[in-house]
Amino acid sequence: MVADVSIPIDPIRFLAPDGELCATAPAREIAAELALTLYRAMARTRAYDGKAVALQRTGKLGTFASALGQEAIGVGVGAAMRKEDVLAPSYRDHAAQLLRGISMVENLVYWGGDERGSDFAVPRADFPICVPVGTQIAHATGAAYAFALRRETRVAVTIIGDGGTSTGDFYSALNMAGVWRVPLVVVVNNNQWAISTPCSRETAAQTLAHKAVAAGVDGVRVDGNDAIAMHHVAARALDKARGGGGPTLIEALSYRLGDHTTADDATRYRDPDVVRREATREPLSRLRSHLTKRGLWNEDAEAKLMRDNAEEVERAVEAYLATPPQSFSAMFDHLFAQLPANMRDQYEEARRFAPNGARHG
């Protein structure tokens, strides 16, 4: 079966930037319960995200990749997935991870340099954060192939950045996903920038969704700042994959309002006027405006949510900072059954620099 190659340029959108409902929005997708769930999850993510950046700035956390302005992508996808599905995330996908049950403490422990943060208590089958760019699509394709072989009604989902679609891993994995027709959903967070490289300098493709065509995979574009539309598109792709319809590539259009990571300074390469303009289209204010217009949200509800989120984040930070560090030897102990002779010098050097074991940050 050949994939549908007719990919509309205009992204699917249900909510305008001011929160008004678009004429194309199906009423069944704007259920109050779903809209409130998505908003609360995005607000929770933003509260956590801001605190993680602050921890890094004060030397209590390692390099961190903020999801500021892109929360709707992870939340929309995470809310559409089933418990038994598997997520292969990039380093900017804590919105989806938190919604799938990964704790803030686990995420902080990981970014504090402790791999025990990848030992998730709830989504046990989800993959750990992938820092190499684009390689997680190969992991997800392999998992999806295993699901197909076992005849399991599970879907593998992976989220990558726009820059990740320019890697060889992306093309080879998507090619095999199309050949095998595996139950896979690939979500491209097109936040317009691959570190300091704009999307226009990354590819000559008409859109990133059109990269699905050569692989024989269905492609679709969605407004990634519209949490409801994002959930709709993700749910539709998941249902198709679960029913044997093969993989889908979703290009979610958004904008990275912050730096690439806390090791970056985006003011060196971005026009501040463009950033200010894009900030008016961000997902939280859009959905909050919609909820307010419908009488589902007000200032009191907002204040309570902010307090609850702040308290949860502070509890997580306290637990993270109180987590006993591992010994310096953990990086060796859990990599080799028996330390090779040619690594003995590295072991001794590590011991000299960390006599009391590793510390957070």
C-alpha positions as CSV (number, residue, x, y, z in Angstrom):
1,M,0.0,0.0,0.0
2,V,1.4,3.4,-1.0
3,A,1.1,6.3,1.5
4,D,-1.0,9.3,0.7
5,V,1.4,11.8,-0.9
6,S,-1.0,14.8,-0.8
7,I,0.2,16.7,2.2
8,P,-1.5,20.1,2.7
9,I,0.8,23.0,3.4
10,D,-1.5,24.7,5.8
11,P,-1.3,23.0,9.2
12,I,-4.3,21.6,11.0
13,R,-5.5,24.1,13.5
14,F,-8.5,24.2,15.8
15,L,-7.6,27.3,18.0
16,A,-6.5,30.6,16.7
17,P,-3.7,32.4,18.7
18,D,-6.4,34.5,20.5
19,G,-8.1,31.3,21.7
20,E,-11.1,31.6,19.3
21,L,-12.3,28.4,17.7
22,C,-11.5,27.9,14.0
23,A,-14.2,27.0,11.6
24,T,-12.5,23.8,10.8
25,A,-12.5,22.5,14.4
26,P,-14.8,19.5,15.1
27,A,-16.8,20.1,18.2
28,R,-16.2,16.6,19.6
29,E,-12.5,17.4,19.9
30,I,-13.0,20.5,22.1
31,A,-14.5,18.6,25.1
32,A,-14.1,20.6,28.3
33,E,-12.5,17.7,30.2
34,L,-9.8,17.2,27.5
35,A,-9.1,20.9,27.2
36,L,-8.7,21.3,30.9
37,T,-6.5,18.3,31.2
38,L,-4.2,19.6,28.4
39,Y,-4.0,23.0,29.9
40,R,-3.2,21.8,33.4
41,A,-0.5,19.5,32.0
42,M,1.1,22.3,30.0
43,A,1.1,24.6,33.0
44,R,2.7,21.9,35.2
45,T,5.4,21.4,32.6
46,R,6.2,25.1,32.4
47,A,6.4,25.4,36.2
48,Y,8.9,22.5,36.3
49,D,10.8,23.8,33.2
50,G,11.4,27.2,34.7
51,K,12.6,25.8,38.0
52,A,15.0,23.4,36.2
53,V,16.5,26.3,34.3
54,A,16.9,28.2,37.6
55,L,18.6,25.2,39.2
56,Q,21.1,25.0,36.3
57,R,21.9,28.7,36.6
58,T,22.7,28.3,40.3
59,G,25.0,25.3,39.7
60,K,22.6,22.7,41.1
61,L,21.7,21.0,37.8
62,G,23.6,20.1,34.6
63,T,22.9,21.5,31.1
64,F,19.1,21.5,30.6
65,A,17.0,21.8,27.4
66,S,13.9,24.0,28.0
67,A,10.6,23.2,26.3
68,L,9.4,26.8,26.8
69,G,6.7,27.6,24.1
70,Q,6.6,24.0,22.9
71,E,4.6,22.4,25.7
72,A,1.6,21.6,23.6
73,I,3.6,19.1,21.4
74,G,4.6,16.8,24.2
75,V,1.4,17.2,26.2
76,G,-0.8,16.5,23.1
77,V,1.2,13.4,22.2
78,G,1.5,12.1,25.7
79,A,-2.2,12.5,26.4
80,A,-3.1,10.6,23.2
81,M,-0.8,7.6,24.0
82,R,-1.9,4.5,25.8
83,K,-0.2,3.2,28.9
84,E,1.2,0.2,27.0
85,D,2.7,2.3,24.2
86,V,6.4,3.2,24.2
87,L,7.9,6.7,24.0
88,A,11.5,7.3,22.7
89,P,12.1,10.9,23.7
90,S,14.7,13.5,22.8
91,Y,16.3,15.7,25.4
92,R,13.4,18.3,25.2
93,D,10.4,16.0,25.8
94,H,9.7,16.2,29.5
95,A,6.2,17.5,28.7
96,A,5.3,14.1,27.3
97,Q,7.4,12.2,29.9
98,L,5.8,13.9,32.9
99,L,2.3,13.2,31.5
100,R,3.2,9.5,31.0
101,G,4.1,9.2,34.7
102,I,7.8,10.0,34.9
103,S,8.4,12.0,38.1
104,M,10.0,15.4,38.3
105,V,12.5,13.9,40.7
106,E,13.6,11.2,38.2
107,N,14.0,13.9,35.5
108,L,16.0,16.1,37.8
109,V,18.2,13.3,38.9
110,Y,19.0,12.5,35.2
111,W,19.9,16.1,34.4
112,G,21.9,16.2,37.6
113,G,24.2,13.6,35.9
114,D,22.9,10.5,37.5
115,E,21.7,7.8,35.2
116,R,19.4,6.4,37.9
117,G,17.0,9.0,36.8
118,S,16.4,6.9,33.7
119,D,15.1,4.0,35.8
120,F,11.4,5.1,35.5
121,A,9.1,3.7,38.1
122,V,5.9,4.0,36.0
123,P,6.5,3.8,32.2
124,R,9.0,1.0,32.6
125,A,9.2,0.3,28.8
126,D,9.8,3.9,27.8
127,F,13.2,4.7,26.4
128,P,15.6,6.9,28.3
129,I,16.3,10.4,27.1
130,C,18.3,10.4,23.8
131,V,20.9,13.1,23.6
132,P,22.4,12.2,20.2
133,V,20.4,14.0,17.5
134,G,18.0,11.9,15.6
135,T,19.1,8.4,16.7
136,Q,16.0,7.7,18.7
137,I,13.9,7.2,15.6
138,A,15.9,4.0,14.9
139,H,15.2,2.8,18.5
140,A,11.5,3.5,18.1
141,T,11.4,1.8,14.7
142,G,13.0,-1.3,16.2
143,A,10.5,-1.3,19.0
144,A,7.6,-0.9,16.6
145,Y,9.0,-3.8,14.5
146,A,9.0,-6.0,17.7
147,F,5.4,-5.0,18.4
148,A,4.4,-6.1,14.9
149,L,6.3,-9.4,15.1
150,R,4.6,-10.2,18.4
151,R,1.2,-9.0,17.1
152,E,0.9,-6.6,20.0
153,T,-1.5,-3.7,19.7
154,R,1.1,-1.2,20.9
155,V,2.6,1.8,19.2
156,A,6.1,3.3,19.4
157,V,6.2,7.1,19.4
158,T,9.3,9.2,19.0
159,I,9.7,13.0,19.1
160,I,12.7,14.7,17.4
161,G,13.6,18.2,16.5
162,D,13.6,19.8,13.0
163,G,17.4,19.4,12.9
164,G,17.0,15.7,13.5
165,T,15.3,15.2,10.2
166,S,18.5,16.2,8.4
167,T,20.4,13.2,9.9
168,G,21.1,9.9,8.2
169,D,19.5,8.0,11.1
170,F,16.2,9.8,10.4
171,Y,16.2,8.8,6.7
172,S,17.3,5.2,7.2
173,A,14.9,4.5,10.1
174,L,11.9,6.2,8.4
175,N,12.7,4.2,5.2
176,M,12.6,0.9,7.1
177,A,9.5,1.9,9.0
178,G,7.8,2.4,5.6
179,V,9.1,-0.9,4.3
180,W,7.9,-2.8,7.3
181,R,4.8,-0.7,7.9
182,V,5.4,-0.8,11.6
183,P,3.2,0.8,14.2
184,L,5.2,4.0,14.6
185,V,4.4,7.7,15.0
186,V,7.2,10.1,14.4
187,V,6.6,13.6,15.7
188,V,8.9,16.4,14.5
189,N,9.0,19.4,16.8
190,N,9.7,22.0,14.2
191,N,10.6,24.8,16.6
192,Q,12.4,26.6,13.7
193,W,15.9,26.3,15.0
194,A,18.5,23.5,15.2
195,I,20.7,25.3,17.8
196,S,21.7,28.4,15.8
197,T,20.7,27.0,12.4
198,P,17.4,28.1,11.0
199,C,15.1,25.6,9.4
200,S,15.6,27.4,6.0
201,R,19.3,26.5,6.1
202,E,18.6,22.8,7.1
203,T,16.6,21.6,4.2
204,A,15.3,22.4,0.8
205,A,12.2,20.2,1.3
206,Q,8.9,22.0,0.8
207,T,8.0,21.0,4.4
208,L,9.4,18.6,6.9
209,A,6.2,16.5,6.6
210,H,7.0,16.0,2.9
211,K,10.1,14.0,3.9
212,A,7.6,11.2,4.6
213,V,6.8,10.8,0.9
214,A,10.0,9.1,-0.3
215,A,9.7,6.6,2.6
216,G,6.1,5.7,1.6
217,V,4.9,7.0,4.9
218,D,1.9,9.3,5.6
219,G,2.7,12.8,6.5
220,V,0.7,15.6,8.2
221,R,1.3,19.1,9.4
222,V,-0.3,20.5,12.6
223,D,-0.1,23.8,14.6
224,G,2.1,22.6,17.4
225,N,1.0,25.5,19.6
226,D,-2.6,24.3,19.5
227,A,-2.7,21.6,22.2
228,I,-6.2,20.4,21.1
229,A,-5.3,20.0,17.4
230,M,-2.0,18.4,18.4
231,H,-3.9,15.8,20.5
232,H,-6.3,15.2,17.6
233,V,-3.6,14.6,15.1
234,A,-1.6,12.4,17.4
235,A,-4.6,10.3,18.4
236,R,-5.6,9.8,14.8
237,A,-2.0,8.6,13.9
238,L,-1.9,6.3,16.9
239,D,-5.2,4.7,16.0
240,K,-4.1,4.2,12.5
241,A,-0.8,2.6,13.6
242,R,-2.6,0.4,16.2
243,G,-5.0,-0.8,13.5
244,G,-2.2,-1.9,11.1
245,G,-2.3,1.2,9.0
246,G,1.5,1.8,9.3
247,P,3.6,4.8,10.4
248,T,2.9,8.5,10.3
249,L,5.2,11.5,10.3
250,I,3.7,14.5,12.1
251,E,5.3,17.9,11.6
252,A,4.3,20.1,14.6
253,L,5.0,23.8,13.9
254,S,6.1,25.7,17.0
255,Y,8.8,28.1,18.1
256,R,11.6,27.8,20.6
257,L,11.1,30.8,22.8
258,G,14.2,30.1,24.9
259,D,17.7,29.1,24.3
260,H,18.6,25.7,22.7
261,T,19.9,24.6,26.1
262,T,21.2,26.4,29.1
263,A,24.6,26.3,27.4
264,D,23.3,28.4,24.5
265,D,22.7,32.2,24.1
266,A,20.0,32.6,21.4
267,T,20.2,36.4,21.5
268,R,23.4,36.1,19.4
269,Y,21.6,34.8,16.4
270,R,17.9,35.6,16.6
271,D,15.9,38.7,15.9
272,P,14.3,39.8,19.2
273,D,11.3,41.2,17.3
274,V,10.6,37.8,15.8
275,V,10.8,36.2,19.3
276,R,8.4,38.7,20.7
277,R,6.0,38.1,17.8
278,E,6.1,34.3,18.2
279,A,5.6,34.6,22.0
280,T,2.1,35.9,21.2
281,R,1.3,32.6,19.6
282,E,2.5,30.3,22.5
283,P,0.3,27.4,23.6
284,L,-0.6,28.2,27.2
285,S,-2.1,31.7,26.7
286,R,-3.9,30.4,23.6
287,L,-5.7,27.5,25.4
288,R,-6.2,29.6,28.6
289,S,-8.0,32.3,26.5
290,H,-10.2,29.6,24.9
291,L,-11.1,28.1,28.3
292,T,-11.8,31.5,29.7
293,K,-14.1,32.4,26.8
294,R,-16.0,29.2,27.5
295,G,-16.4,30.0,31.2
296,L,-14.3,27.0,32.1
297,W,-11.4,29.0,33.6
298,N,-10.9,32.1,35.7
299,E,-8.3,34.0,37.8
300,D,-9.0,32.0,40.9
301,A,-8.5,28.7,39.1
302,E,-5.3,30.0,37.6
303,A,-3.9,31.1,40.9
304,K,-4.7,27.8,42.6
305,L,-3.1,25.9,39.7
306,M,0.1,28.0,39.9
307,R,0.3,27.5,43.7
308,D,-0.2,23.7,43.4
309,N,2.4,23.5,40.6
310,A,4.9,25.5,42.6
311,E,4.5,23.4,45.6
312,E,4.9,20.1,43.6
313,V,8.0,21.5,42.0
314,E,9.5,22.5,45.3
315,R,8.9,19.1,46.8
316,A,10.6,17.5,43.8
317,V,13.6,19.8,44.1
318,E,14.0,19.0,47.8
319,A,13.9,15.3,47.0
320,Y,16.4,15.6,44.2
321,L,18.9,17.6,46.3
322,A,18.5,15.1,49.1
323,T,19.3,12.1,46.8
324,P,22.6,10.5,47.9
325,P,25.1,10.7,45.0
326,Q,26.6,7.6,43.5
327,S,30.2,6.7,43.9
328,F,32.5,7.9,41.1
329,S,33.0,4.3,40.2
330,A,29.4,3.9,39.0
331,M,30.3,4.9,35.5
332,F,32.7,2.0,35.4
333,D,30.8,-0.6,37.5
334,H,27.7,-0.6,35.3
335,L,29.5,-0.6,32.0
336,F,31.8,-3.5,32.3
337,A,31.6,-6.9,34.1
338,Q,35.3,-6.7,34.5
339,L,37.2,-3.4,34.0
340,P,39.5,-3.7,31.0
341,A,43.2,-3.1,31.7
342,N,43.3,-0.1,29.3
343,M,40.7,1.7,31.4
344,R,42.5,1.2,34.7
345,D,44.3,4.6,34.4
346,Q,41.0,6.4,33.8
347,Y,39.5,4.7,36.8
348,E,42.4,5.9,39.0
349,E,42.2,9.4,37.6
350,A,38.5,9.6,38.3
351,R,39.1,8.4,41.9
352,R,41.7,11.2,42.4
353,F,39.3,13.9,41.2
354,A,36.2,12.6,43.1
355,P,37.4,11.1,46.4
356,N,34.0,11.5,47.9
357,G,31.9,10.4,45.0
358,A,30.0,12.3,42.4
359,R,27.9,15.3,43.4
360,H,24.8,16.8,41.8
361,G,25.4,19.5,39.2
